[in-house]
Amino acid sequence: MENIKDFVIEYIQREYTIPEDKDIMSLNYVEEGYIDSLGLIQFIAVIEDEFGITFTDEDLKGEDIKVVGKVVELVKRKMEVDAK
């Protein structure tokens, strides 16, 4: 799971540096302005390619897709399901 977290954080920090006092796992990177709506679509595609998963429309409608810790958990769950 650590490599998923590292990947997500590194992607977000390509454009911006997240302050060290931020709780990174609860960071809503869309609301905080780290990724805009177009960037979110690109980010989703990159995650899908990197980890060999596919997000459903339901996954993309929720707020979880915009929060670092919840994205990490979602990717991990999808990878576990695909591995079975």
Backbone as CSV, one residue per row, in Angstrom:
resi,resn,N_x,N_y,N_z,CA_x,CA_y,CA_z,C_x,C_y,C_z
1,MET,0.833,-1.200,0.000,0.000,0.000,0.000,0.870,1.253,0.000
2,GLU,2.055,1.147,0.553,2.946,2.305,0.631,3.316,2.820,-0.761
3,ASN,3.516,1.900,-1.712,3.874,2.360,-3.051,2.704,3.067,-3.729
4,ILE,1.476,2.675,-3.404,0.299,3.372,-3.945,0.268,4.791,-3.380
5,LYS,0.445,4.899,-2.075,0.449,6.208,-1.411,1.547,7.092,-1.995
6,ASP,2.747,6.542,-2.111,3.861,7.315,-2.665,3.567,7.787,-4.081
7,PHE,2.980,6.906,-4.889,2.648,7.257,-6.269,1.659,8.418,-6.315
8,VAL,0.607,8.327,-5.509,-0.430,9.370,-5.474,0.166,10.698,-5.026
9,ILE,0.944,10.673,-3.959,1.539,11.909,-3.430,2.517,12.518,-4.440
10,GLU,3.356,11.692,-5.033,4.312,12.210,-6.023,3.591,12.842,-7.207
11,TYR,2.496,12.225,-7.638,1.740,12.779,-8.764,1.189,14.155,-8.407
12,ILE,0.589,14.259,-7.240,0.009,15.536,-6.798,1.101,16.595,-6.654
13,GLN,2.258,16.195,-6.182,3.332,17.151,-5.931,4.141,17.508,-7.177
14,ARG,3.752,17.047,-8.327,4.448,17.461,-9.553,4.301,18.955,-9.796
15,GLU,3.148,19.483,-9.439,2.869,20.897,-9.657,2.989,21.728,-8.379
16,TYR,2.679,21.128,-7.257,2.622,21.851,-5.987,3.321,21.051,-4.910
17,THR,3.819,21.743,-3.908,4.369,21.075,-2.737,3.317,21.117,-1.641
18,ILE,3.013,19.966,-1.115,2.041,19.887,-0.035,2.757,20.247,1.263
19,PRO,2.234,21.228,2.003,2.880,21.608,3.265,2.992,20.424,4.217
20,GLU,4.083,20.377,4.948,4.340,19.258,5.847,3.336,19.152,6.982
21,ASP,2.675,20.260,7.331,1.719,20.203,8.432,0.340,19.702,7.999
22,LYS,0.160,19.424,6.708,-1.110,18.887,6.196,-1.230,17.415,6.548
23,ASP,-2.430,16.978,6.898,-2.702,15.547,7.073,-2.906,14.994,5.670
24,ILE,-1.862,14.428,5.119,-1.849,14.015,3.719,-2.940,13.001,3.399
25,MET,-3.229,12.102,4.314,-4.206,11.057,4.028,-5.638,11.589,3.970
26,SER,-5.908,12.720,4.580,-7.257,13.295,4.517,-7.335,14.475,3.554
27,LEU,-6.254,14.733,2.831,-6.210,15.856,1.892,-7.149,15.623,0.711
28,ASN,-8.088,16.554,0.512,-8.936,16.542,-0.684,-8.206,17.388,-1.714
29,TYR,-7.472,16.731,-2.589,-6.580,17.435,-3.511,-7.308,18.214,-4.588
30,VAL,-8.582,17.933,-4.814,-9.359,18.717,-5.778,-9.830,20.009,-5.116
31,GLU,-10.481,19.896,-3.947,-10.974,21.083,-3.246,-9.840,22.018,-2.842
32,GLU,-8.669,21.452,-2.537,-7.523,22.261,-2.116,-6.773,22.865,-3.302
33,GLY,-7.176,22.509,-4.521,-6.595,23.121,-5.710,-5.322,22.479,-6.237
34,TYR,-5.001,21.275,-5.778,-3.797,20.608,-6.284,-4.033,20.004,-7.671
35,ILE,-5.274,19.576,-7.936,-5.648,19.021,-9.235,-7.016,19.583,-9.592
36,ASP,-7.169,20.072,-10.833,-8.478,20.562,-11.269,-9.264,19.403,-11.894
37,SER,-10.475,19.687,-12.390,-11.337,18.614,-12.898,-10.726,17.890,-14.102
38,LEU,-10.095,18.618,-15.000,-9.429,17.976,-16.136,-8.237,17.160,-15.646
39,GLY,-7.497,17.716,-14.720,-6.362,17.007,-14.142,-6.793,15.740,-13.426
40,LEU,-7.979,15.773,-12.820,-8.496,14.591,-12.129,-8.731,13.459,-13.130
41,ILE,-9.281,13.782,-14.275,-9.508,12.765,-15.308,-8.175,12.153,-15.744
42,GLN,-7.187,12.986,-15.948,-5.861,12.495,-16.336,-5.257,11.649,-15.218
43,PHE,-5.408,12.102,-13.993,-4.883,11.394,-12.831,-5.500,10.002,-12.732
44,ILE,-6.812,9.910,-12.925,-7.513,8.623,-12.874,-6.950,7.680,-13.938
45,ALA,-6.759,8.189,-15.150,-6.221,7.365,-16.233,-4.810,6.869,-15.908
46,VAL,-4.000,7.729,-15.330,-2.631,7.356,-14.954,-2.648,6.269,-13.875
47,ILE,-3.514,6.423,-12.885,-3.625,5.415,-11.818,-4.068,4.077,-12.411
48,GLU,-5.070,4.115,-13.273,-5.553,2.877,-13.887,-4.433,2.175,-14.647
49,ASP,-3.678,2.925,-15.421,-2.563,2.350,-16.179,-1.464,1.820,-15.261
50,GLU,-1.112,2.602,-14.269,-0.008,2.241,-13.371,-0.294,0.957,-12.582
51,PHE,-1.529,0.804,-12.121,-1.855,-0.312,-11.234,-2.724,-1.386,-11.887
52,GLY,-3.040,-1.228,-13.174,-3.790,-2.248,-13.896,-5.198,-2.456,-13.377
53,ILE,-5.846,-1.369,-13.017,-7.210,-1.437,-12.488,-8.120,-0.562,-13.346
54,THR,-9.412,-0.674,-13.089,-10.388,0.184,-13.757,-11.369,0.700,-12.716
55,PHE,-11.546,1.998,-12.697,-12.535,2.595,-11.814,-13.902,2.531,-12.480
56,THR,-14.935,2.275,-11.690,-16.300,2.264,-12.207,-16.856,3.690,-12.184
57,ASP,-17.964,3.882,-12.867,-18.634,5.184,-12.820,-19.002,5.531,-11.379
58,GLU,-19.394,4.521,-10.625,-19.755,4.729,-9.215,-18.551,5.238,-8.418
59,ASP,-17.374,4.659,-8.663,-16.154,5.112,-7.993,-15.894,6.586,-8.281
60,LEU,-16.112,6.979,-9.518,-15.780,8.331,-9.955,-16.786,9.383,-9.489
61,LYS,-17.986,8.951,-9.126,-19.018,9.899,-8.686,-18.827,10.338,-7.246
62,GLY,-18.191,9.509,-6.428,-18.063,9.799,-5.006,-16.937,10.763,-4.701
63,GLU,-16.959,11.257,-3.482,-15.912,12.160,-3.010,-14.620,11.413,-2.690
64,ASP,-14.713,10.107,-2.465,-13.533,9.328,-2.090,-12.422,9.426,-3.123
65,ILE,-12.775,9.582,-4.367,-11.778,9.630,-5.447,-10.922,10.898,-5.353
66,LYS,-11.350,11.852,-4.525,-10.655,13.137,-4.414,-9.828,13.276,-3.136
67,VAL,-9.792,12.230,-2.318,-9.083,12.277,-1.036,-7.949,11.251,-1.067
68,VAL,-6.754,11.687,-0.761,-5.562,10.849,-0.890,-5.746,9.480,-0.236
69,GLY,-6.051,9.445,1.037,-6.161,8.176,1.752,-7.233,7.266,1.194
70,LYS,-8.329,7.845,0.770,-9.431,7.041,0.237,-9.111,6.506,-1.150
71,VAL,-8.376,7.271,-1.949,-7.934,6.778,-3.254,-6.967,5.614,-3.059
72,VAL,-6.051,5.765,-2.116,-5.087,4.698,-1.834,-5.823,3.418,-1.447
73,GLU,-6.809,3.527,-0.560,-7.587,2.357,-0.136,-8.367,1.754,-1.300
74,LEU,-8.955,2.600,-2.124,-9.729,2.138,-3.267,-8.851,1.373,-4.257
75,VAL,-7.692,1.907,-4.561,-6.764,1.236,-5.469,-6.353,-0.115,-4.880
76,LYS,-6.044,-0.137,-3.602,-5.632,-1.380,-2.943,-6.743,-2.430,-3.038
77,ARG,-7.982,-2.043,-2.753,-9.120,-2.981,-2.837,-9.278,-3.515,-4.255
78,LYS,-9.176,-2.637,-5.243,-9.340,-3.052,-6.631,-8.229,-4.010,-7.058
79,MET,-7.022,-3.770,-6.590,-5.906,-4.657,-6.921,-6.104,-6.031,-6.262
80,GLU,-6.623,-6.055,-5.051,-6.874,-7.326,-4.362,-7.963,-8.124,-5.062
81,VAL,-9.012,-7.443,-5.517,-10.110,-8.121,-6.222,-9.600,-8.696,-7.544
82,ASP,-8.807,-7.913,-8.265,-8.277,-8.360,-9.551,-7.303,-9.520,-9.394
83,ALA,-6.648,-9.609,-8.225,-5.661,-10.669,-8.000,-6.320,-12.010,-7.711
84,LYS,-7.598,-12.005,-7.371,-8.302,-13.251,-7.018,-8.714,-14.041,-8.220
